[in-house]
Amino acid sequence: GENVEQHPSTLSVQEGDSAVIKCTYSDSASNYFPWYKQELGKRPQLIIDIRSNVGEKKDQRIAVTLNKTAKHFSLHITETQPEDSAVYFCAANTKTSYDKVIFGPGTSLSVIP
Amino acid sequence: NAGVTQTPKFQVLKTGQSMTLQCAQDMNHNSMYWYRQDPGMGLRLIYYSASEGTTDKGEVPNGYNVSRLNKREFSLRLESAAPSQTSVYFCASTNRGSNQPQHFGDGTRLSIL
């Protein structure tokens, strides 16, 4: 079945450094790849998404890259701040329904002041 | 505009008890979803409803039933609660076929003793 893998599971960086989270997906028909941030005890919230017709998208300190040939996509956070500390989930939609996404297991990011 | 509203926020049940988790959205979205979130396992899809009047099983449907009461409301029922169903449950909604991000409720924290 469809699967999304995510690495690393935990990540600690110094404030001001960059953080990179990588995901791979199995369904070659996937064409929508959102990233969600979940702070402790809160709901997941979308921070950025990318569609298969582009290879990179940037929003201030956050960027996402997509390699459809290799079936992997990555989240890049530059100039990290303590408020970036959270769990980040990648996801990919599936060919059975473009309304359904499969989530990765999450990456717990800690930004050390 | 409240977005996605879930009730209750917290619940403790005894094994064998039944209960219904309620979810309502006011964004006129067609598709609605129920997820459970367990430590280290990300968000796993229990059931989803692509449109009013339709429901489909997700990854982990056993022990649950759902009802898409109307376009706004999508409920999740545990007929006979088991300790393995202790989890945080999230409801989400999105527009069908538009590759738009999912909007999540605040979650229901459910403990089964």
Interface residues (C-beta under 8 A of the other chain):
Chain A: Q6 S9 N31 Y32 P34 K42 R43 P44 Q45 L46 D49 R51 F89 N93 S97 Y98 D99 K100 V101 I102 F103 G104 P105 G106
Chain B: N30 S31 Y33 Y35 G40 M41 G42 L43 R44 L45 Y48 A50 G58 F90 T94 R96 G97 N99 P101 Q102 F104 G105 D106 G107
